[in-house]
Amino acid sequence: SNENVSTVMIGAKTPAQLEQNLKALEAVEKITPEVKAEIDALVPFVPELSRRWPSSMRALS
């Protein structure tokens, strides 16, 4: 898990897509702390504000 993430939007359009996306949760229990550390080293989490927001809205975040 990532303490910087509170919500995940999966974007399923159909019940079948939702079921397929939820199957990914089965892999979570296989991610050991060592594997997570390797993933974090390869793909560091760098938060970025959406570029679609108008600059006036960015000041509110």
Secondary structure, DSSP 8 states (H G I E B T S, - for coil): --TT---------SHHHHHHHHGGGGGGGG--HHHHHHHHHHS-------TTS-HHHHTT-
